[in-house]
């Protein structure tokens, strides 16, 4: 990594190489400016057909329209989905399969954070983060795996975990517990479906900067977190998305049950 006047230089995204050509990809929480949105765009750049979902219907419609205009109407379909509601999860998976004939990749990006000490955290705060971040990932994984098995096997699930599943940070007990659970879910689900030729892996980002983070984490805390990154900067969401695409692609054909750290963070 080079620098400019002491500042880390952010590399340009690499061009698409058709790593997902011919694959149908479903992504949750993909209508924002973070990792999900970057993954949606990266999948399209790599040749995928995309089923886009988000709990925010208006933002989802706008994102889907923009992507369809850029990459082709026939390659983008959207369906609102709240991952805490099993009927909406089922509607997303069934709808994507009905629209495109099958699903090949499930990217579970939906998650919910927040900051609260365990001394002050309420049951509702704990339960809400776990329901969205861990149980929501379980619901989507289960629905996608059932569909893949019914299709005759094959396919990939990629979950979005976090380095907080490994590392301690004050105020993050609920989120860290949920992400550690996503890691364990990933490993065990991979064993459950290996016989069907389906792979289940996860990425574990440290700090991928996007506007939403500033709404949930104080700027001084974000600035301090950047100082712990080896490159002196946070990751761009597309840099995490590129690893997601790798895990979804045939280049990762012998990887399953793995959690890949997308991090330059040092202790």
C-alpha positions in Angstrom: 0.0 0.0 0.0 1.4 3.4 -1.0 0.6 6.7 0.7 0.0 10.3 -0.4 1.2 12.9 2.1 0.9 10.5 4.9 -2.5 9.4 3.9 -3.3 5.8 2.8 -4.3 5.6 -0.8 -7.4 3.7 -1.5 -7.0 1.4 -4.5 -9.5 1.3 -7.4 -11.9 -1.6 -7.6 -10.6 -4.3 -10.1 -12.6 -4.9 -13.2 -15.1 -7.8 -13.3 -13.9 -11.1 -14.6 -17.2 -13.0 -14.9 -16.5 -14.9 -11.7 -20.3 -15.3 -11.2 -21.4 -15.6 -14.8 -24.6 -17.6 -15.0 -25.3 -17.6 -11.3 -28.4 -16.3 -9.5 -27.5 -14.5 -6.3 -29.8 -13.4 -3.5 -28.6 -10.7 -1.1 -30.2 -9.3 2.0 -29.9 -5.8 3.3 -28.5 -4.7 0.0 -30.1 -1.3 -0.6 -27.7 0.8 1.5 -24.3 2.2 1.0 -22.5 -0.5 3.0 -21.2 -4.0 2.4 -24.6 -5.3 1.1 -24.9 -2.6 -1.5 -21.3 -3.0 -2.6 -21.8 -6.8 -2.8 -24.8 -6.3 -5.0 -22.9 -4.1 -7.5 -19.8 -6.4 -7.4 -22.0 -9.5 -8.1 -23.4 -7.8 -11.2 -20.0 -6.7 -12.3 -19.0 -10.4 -12.1 -21.8 -11.4 -14.3 -24.5 -12.6 -11.8 -28.2 -12.3 -12.0 -29.4 -10.6 -8.8 -32.3 -10.9 -6.4 -32.0 -7.8 -4.3 -33.7 -7.5 -0.9 -33.9 -5.0 2.0 -36.3 -4.2 4.8 -36.6 -0.6 3.6 -39.0 -0.9 0.6 -38.6 2.6 -0.8 -34.8 2.5 -0.7 -34.8 -1.0 -2.2 -37.0 0.1 -5.1 -34.7 3.1 -5.8 -31.6 0.9 -5.6 -33.1 -1.8 -7.8 -34.1 0.8 -10.4 -30.6 2.3 -10.5 -28.9 -1.2 -10.9 -31.4 -2.3 -13.5 -30.7 0.8 -15.5 -27.0 0.2 -15.3 -26.8 -3.6 -15.7 -30.0 -4.5 -17.5 -33.6 -4.9 -16.3 -33.5 -8.7 -16.9 -30.6 -9.1 -14.4 -32.1 -7.4 -11.4 -35.2 -8.3 -9.3 -36.1 -7.0 -5.9 -38.3 -8.1 -3.0 -38.7 -6.4 0.4 -37.7 -8.7 3.2 -37.5 -8.3 7.0 -35.3 -11.2 8.1 -37.1 -11.4 11.4 -40.2 -12.6 9.6 -40.0 -16.2 8.2 -42.9 -15.6 5.8 -41.0 -12.8 4.2 -37.8 -14.8 4.0 -39.7 -17.6 2.3 -41.2 -15.2 -0.1 -37.8 -13.8 -1.0 -36.3 -17.3 -1.7 -39.3 -18.7 -3.5 -39.8 -15.5 -5.5 -36.1 -15.4 -6.6 -36.3 -19.0 -7.7 -39.6 -18.5 -9.5 -38.2 -15.4 -11.3 -34.9 -16.8 -12.4 -35.5 -20.6 -12.3 -33.1 -21.3 -9.4 -30.8 -19.8 -6.8 -27.1 -20.5 -6.7 -25.8 -18.1 -4.1 -27.2 -16.7 -0.8 -25.4 -13.7 0.7 -26.6 -13.0 4.2 -25.8 -9.4 5.0 -28.6 -8.2 7.2 -27.5 -7.3 10.7 -28.2 -4.8 13.4 -25.8 -3.1 15.8 -25.8 -0.5 18.5 -23.8 0.4 21.6 -24.7 -0.5 25.2 -22.9 -1.7 28.2 -24.1 -5.0 29.6 -24.8 -3.0 32.8 -27.5 -1.0 31.0 -28.5 -3.2 28.1 -32.2 -4.2 28.2 -33.6 -7.6 27.2 -35.3 -5.9 24.2 -31.9 -4.5 23.0 -30.3 -7.9 23.3 -33.1 -9.7 21.7 -33.5 -7.3 18.8 -29.8 -7.5 17.8 -29.8 -11.3 18.1 -33.0 -11.7 16.2 -31.9 -9.7 13.2 -28.2 -10.5 13.1 -28.1 -14.2 14.2 -31.6 -15.6 13.9 -32.2 -13.7 10.7 -29.1 -15.2 9.2 -30.3 -18.6 10.3 -33.7 -18.1 8.7 -32.3 -17.1 5.4 -29.6 -19.8 5.4 -32.2 -22.5 6.2 -34.6 -21.3 3.4 -31.8 -21.0 0.9 -30.3 -24.4 1.7 -33.6 -26.1 1.5 -34.1 -24.6 -2.0 -30.6 -25.6 -3.1 -31.1 -29.2 -1.9 -34.5 -29.3 -3.7 -32.8 -28.1 -6.9 -30.5 -31.1 -6.7 -27.6 -29.7 -4.7 -24.7 -27.3 -5.4 -24.6 -23.7 -4.5 -23.0 -21.4 -1.9 -24.0 -19.4 1.1 -21.8 -16.5 2.3 -22.5 -14.9 5.7 -21.4 -11.5 6.9 -19.8 -12.0 10.3 -17.4 -9.5 12.1 -14.1 -9.5 13.8 -16.1 -8.8 17.0 -17.0 -12.5 16.9 -13.4 -13.0 17.9 -12.4 -9.7 19.7 -13.7 -7.8 22.7 -15.0 -4.3 22.4 -16.9 -2.4 25.1 -20.6 -1.8 24.5 -20.8 -4.6 21.9 -21.8 -7.7 23.9 -25.0 -8.2 21.9 -23.5 -7.6 18.5 -20.4 -9.6 19.3 -22.4 -12.5 20.6 -24.6 -12.5 17.5 -21.6 -12.4 15.1 -19.8 -15.2 17.0 -23.1 -17.1 16.6 -23.0 -16.4 12.8 -19.5 -17.9 12.7 -20.6 -21.1 14.6 -23.7 -21.3 12.4 -21.6 -21.1 9.3 -19.3 -24.0 10.4 -22.1 -26.3 11.5 -24.4 -25.6 8.5 -21.5 -26.3 6.2 -21.2 -29.8 7.7 -25.0 -30.4 7.4 -25.0 -29.8 3.6 -21.6 -30.9 2.4 -23.0 -34.1 1.1 -25.2 -32.0 -1.3 -22.2 -30.2 -2.7 -23.3 -26.9 -1.1 -20.7 -24.6 0.5 -21.2 -22.3 3.5 -18.6 -19.7 4.4 -18.4 -16.3 6.0 -16.4 -13.1 5.8 -15.3 -11.3 9.0 -14.7 -7.6 8.3 -13.0 -5.3 10.9 -13.9 -1.8 9.8 -15.6 -1.0 6.5 -16.5 2.6 6.4 -19.8 3.9 5.1 -22.2 6.6 6.1 -24.4 4.4 8.3 -21.6 3.8 10.7 -21.5 7.4 11.7 -25.1 7.1 12.8 -24.4 4.3 15.3 -20.7 4.9 16.3 -19.3 8.2 17.5 -16.8 9.8 15.1 -14.0 9.9 17.7 -14.4 6.1 18.2 -14.3 5.5 14.5 -11.2 7.6 14.2 -9.5 5.6 17.0 -10.5 2.3 15.3 -8.8 3.5 12.1 -5.5 3.9 14.0 -5.5 0.1 14.7 -5.7 -0.7 11.0 -2.4 -1.7 9.4 -3.0 0.3 6.3 -4.0 3.4 8.2 -7.5 3.4 6.8 -10.7 1.6 6.9 -11.7 -0.9 4.3 -13.9 0.2 1.4 -17.2 -1.8 1.3 -16.2 -3.1 -2.2 -13.0 -4.6 -0.7 -15.1 -6.8 1.6 -17.6 -7.5 -1.3 -14.7 -8.8 -3.4 -14.0 -11.5 -0.8 -17.7 -12.3 -0.7 -17.6 -12.8 -4.5 -14.6 -15.0 -4.2 -16.3 -17.3 -1.6 -19.5 -17.4 -3.8 -17.5 -18.3 -6.9 -16.1 -21.6 -8.2 -12.6 -20.4 -7.2 -13.6 -21.3 -3.6 -14.8 -24.8 -4.6 -12.9 -26.5 -1.7 -13.7 -24.0 1.0 -16.6 -24.7 3.3 -17.2 -24.0 7.0 -14.5 -21.2 6.9 -14.6 -17.7 8.3 -12.3 -15.4 6.3 -11.0 -12.3 8.1 -11.1 -9.3 5.9 -9.1 -7.1 8.1 -5.8 -5.2 8.5 -6.4 -4.7 12.2 -3.6 -5.3 14.6 -3.9 -5.7 18.4 
